[in-house]
């Protein structure tokens, strides 16, 4: 794990009857970030920027056993994020990790549909994209001052 408490990696050792992981969410502060992998370079290019949270791109998510995560940035003037050693962070650093949540998607990757699978709602995903874009805009604007 990085020196910053809001950045890291995970690894999942999947058993024979265990579900596959297609999406994961890292929560920190009052927000969270959604992550997934796609299979090939063409999908990576098509699913970057604002298109990353489209239903077409989310449907291309593949099952994985490893991934990276980072928590949302603290853009407040208070710098309420914490480093892993408990020291106060300056604004713009990632919040400390609250928790990771893993989702297996609609297809449980065991040969059939899984009606109980947890999938992030499209409205939530689009809201996340809007929040990410707004935070980048506000950060750039504060850097210009």
C-alpha positions as CSV (number, residue, x, y, z in Angstrom):
1,X,0.0,0.0,0.0
2,X,1.1,3.5,-0.7
3,X,2.1,6.1,1.9
4,X,-1.2,7.8,1.2
5,X,-4.0,6.0,3.0
6,X,-6.3,6.5,0.0
7,X,-4.4,4.5,-2.7
8,X,-3.8,0.7,-3.0
9,X,-4.1,-2.6,-4.6
10,X,-6.2,-5.7,-3.9
11,X,-5.9,-9.4,-4.8
12,X,-8.7,-12.0,-4.7
13,X,-8.0,-15.8,-4.5
14,X,-11.2,-17.2,-6.0
15,X,-12.4,-20.7,-4.9
16,X,-14.2,-23.0,-7.3
17,X,-17.7,-21.9,-6.1
18,X,-16.9,-18.3,-5.4
19,X,-18.3,-15.5,-7.6
20,X,-16.1,-13.5,-10.0
21,X,-15.4,-9.8,-9.4
22,X,-16.3,-7.4,-12.2
23,X,-16.7,-4.0,-10.3
24,X,-15.2,-2.6,-7.1
25,X,-15.8,0.6,-5.2
26,X,-13.4,2.4,-2.8
27,X,-15.1,4.7,-0.3
28,X,-13.4,7.6,1.5
29,X,-14.7,10.7,3.0
30,X,-18.3,11.3,1.8
31,X,-17.6,9.9,-1.7
32,X,-16.5,6.8,-3.6
33,X,-14.9,5.8,-6.9
34,X,-16.0,2.9,-9.1
35,X,-13.5,0.7,-10.9
36,X,-13.5,-2.1,-13.5
37,X,-11.3,-3.7,-16.1
38,X,-12.0,-4.2,-19.9
39,X,-10.5,-6.9,-22.0
40,X,-8.6,-5.2,-24.8
41,X,-6.9,-2.0,-26.0
42,X,-9.8,-1.0,-28.2
43,X,-12.2,-1.1,-25.2
44,X,-9.7,0.8,-23.1
45,X,-9.6,3.6,-25.7
46,X,-13.4,3.6,-26.1
47,X,-14.1,3.6,-22.4
48,X,-11.9,6.5,-21.2
49,X,-13.0,9.9,-20.0
50,X,-16.7,10.6,-19.7
51,X,-17.5,7.4,-21.7
52,X,-16.0,5.3,-18.8
53,X,-19.3,5.3,-17.0
54,X,-21.6,4.5,-19.9
55,X,-23.7,1.4,-19.8
56,X,-21.9,0.2,-23.0
57,X,-18.5,0.4,-21.2
58,X,-19.8,-1.1,-18.0
59,X,-21.2,-4.1,-19.9
60,X,-17.6,-4.7,-21.2
61,X,-16.3,-5.2,-17.7
62,X,-14.4,-8.5,-17.3
63,X,-14.0,-10.7,-14.2
64,X,-10.7,-10.0,-12.5
65,X,-8.7,-11.2,-9.4
66,X,-6.6,-8.1,-8.9
67,X,-7.1,-4.3,-9.1
68,X,-6.0,-0.9,-8.0
69,X,-8.1,1.6,-6.1
70,X,-7.9,5.2,-4.9
71,X,-10.4,7.2,-2.8
72,X,-11.8,10.6,-3.8
73,X,-9.7,13.6,-3.3
74,X,-10.3,16.0,-0.4
75,X,-11.0,19.3,-2.2
76,X,-12.3,21.1,0.9
77,X,-10.4,24.0,2.4
78,X,-10.2,22.1,5.7
79,X,-8.0,19.3,4.5
80,X,-10.0,16.7,6.4
81,X,-8.3,13.7,4.8
82,X,-5.8,11.7,6.9
83,X,-2.5,9.9,6.1
84,X,-2.1,6.3,7.2
85,X,0.0,7.6,10.1
86,X,-3.0,9.7,11.4
87,X,-1.5,13.1,10.4
88,X,-3.8,15.7,8.8
89,X,-3.5,15.9,5.0
90,X,-3.6,19.0,2.9
91,X,-6.6,19.6,0.5
92,X,-6.2,17.7,-2.7
93,X,-4.9,14.4,-1.1
94,X,-7.0,11.3,-1.2
95,X,-9.3,10.6,1.7
96,X,-8.4,7.6,3.9
97,X,-10.1,4.4,2.8
98,X,-13.4,3.7,4.6
99,X,-14.0,0.4,2.8
100,X,-13.9,-1.5,-0.5
101,X,-17.1,-3.2,-1.9
102,X,-16.9,-5.8,-4.6
103,X,-19.6,-6.6,-7.2
104,X,-19.9,-9.6,-9.4
105,X,-22.2,-8.1,-12.0
106,X,-25.3,-9.6,-13.7
107,X,-23.5,-12.7,-15.1
108,X,-22.0,-14.4,-12.1
109,X,-19.2,-15.9,-14.3
110,X,-20.2,-19.4,-13.3
111,X,-22.2,-20.2,-16.4
112,X,-25.5,-18.3,-15.8
113,X,-27.5,-15.3,-14.8
114,X,-27.4,-14.4,-11.1
115,X,-30.6,-12.6,-10.0
116,X,-29.0,-11.7,-6.7
117,X,-25.9,-10.0,-8.1
118,X,-25.3,-6.4,-6.9
119,X,-24.6,-4.0,-9.8
120,X,-24.2,-0.3,-9.3
121,X,-27.3,1.5,-10.6
122,X,-26.7,3.5,-13.8
123,X,-28.0,6.7,-12.2
124,X,-25.4,6.3,-9.4
125,X,-22.7,5.7,-11.9
126,X,-23.6,8.7,-13.9
127,X,-23.7,10.8,-10.7
128,X,-20.2,9.6,-9.9
129,X,-19.0,10.7,-13.3
130,X,-20.6,14.1,-12.8
131,X,-19.0,14.5,-9.3
132,X,-15.6,13.5,-10.7
133,X,-15.8,16.0,-13.5
134,X,-17.0,18.8,-11.1
135,X,-14.2,18.1,-8.7
136,X,-11.6,18.3,-11.5
137,X,-13.1,21.6,-12.7
138,X,-13.1,23.0,-9.2
139,X,-9.5,21.8,-8.6
140,X,-8.3,23.4,-11.8
141,X,-10.1,26.6,-11.0
142,X,-8.6,26.8,-7.5
143,X,-5.1,26.2,-9.0
144,X,-5.6,29.2,-11.3
145,X,-6.3,31.5,-8.4
